[in-house]
Amino acid sequence: MKIIQDSVFEKNLKNILKYISIDSKTKAKKFNNSLFKKIENLSNMPYKFRKSFYYDSENVRDLIFKGYTIPYLIDSDKNKIVLLDIFKWIDKNM
């Protein structure tokens, strides 16, 4: 499956990396690399993670990574996974 990043995911990830890089650019780079290694594995087992707490759909799952939630949509018809967002649970208003 092809993995695609939604613009919301891209914007929020950029902000997270910018914040981490204030402390250490190396830590920000390591975070980004580790995150994308985990994301790459989604195409092998897209339904591995829990059904999303934030979306009411069986095809939206929550990948948890270092305290961040990455909801993603599994679009089997188009053979793609869309990364919808990335946030800490405390940041998300319900």
N, C-alpha and C positions, 0 to 999 in steps of 0.2 A: 504494500500500500504506500502511496505517496503521502508525505507529511507536509502540510501547508500551515503557515503561520498567519492568523488573522491580524489585522492592523492593531487591534486592542492588545493582543499578546505581545506584539513587537514593541509597542509604545511602553507598556508596563515593564517588560523585561529590560528595556533600555534604561528606564528609571531605576530599577533595582540594581542593575550593574553600575550605574553612575553612583548610587549611594554606597555600594560595597567598595567601589574604587576610591572613595574618600579616605577610607582606612588603608586599603592596599589594592593596587592595580593587579598584583599577582593573584590575590584572593578572588577578585572579580573575574579574572580570566579562568581560574580554576573552577569557580562556580559555574560559569557558562559552559565550559567543556564537559564537566560532569553532568550537567543538566541535559545537554544534547546527546550524550552517550545513552542516558536513560530514555530519552525521547525516541532515539533511533530504534530501540527495542520494541516500541509500540506496534510497529508494522508486523512483527512476528505473532504477537498475542494481544490484539487491540482490546479485547474484553477482559483482560487480566485484572484491571482495577475496578474499584467500586462504582456503582451507579452514582451519578453526581447528586450532591446535596443541593446544588444551586440551579439545576435544570431538571425539568420534569420530562425526561426522555431516557429510554433504555440505551439509546445510542450515544449519550453523553456520559462520559466517565471522568473521574477525578484522579489524576496522577498526583501523588504527594511527594514532594522533594524538598528536604531540609526545611520543613515548616511552611513551604509554599504549596498552594493548590494550583494545579494546571488542569482546568476542565478542557476536554477535547471531544470533538464530534467524530463519530465513526460513520462515514458515508460509504457503505458497502457497494451501492449502485455505481458510484463514480470511482470506487477503489482508492479512496483517500481518507486521511485523518486530518482534521482541522483543529489546530491548537487555538482555543478561543480566548484564553486569558491566563494571567499568572498573578496571584495575590496571596497575602497572608490572610488566614481566616479572620483575624481581628480587624483587617482593613475593609472587609466586605460587609456592606450594610444589607441586611436581609429584609 
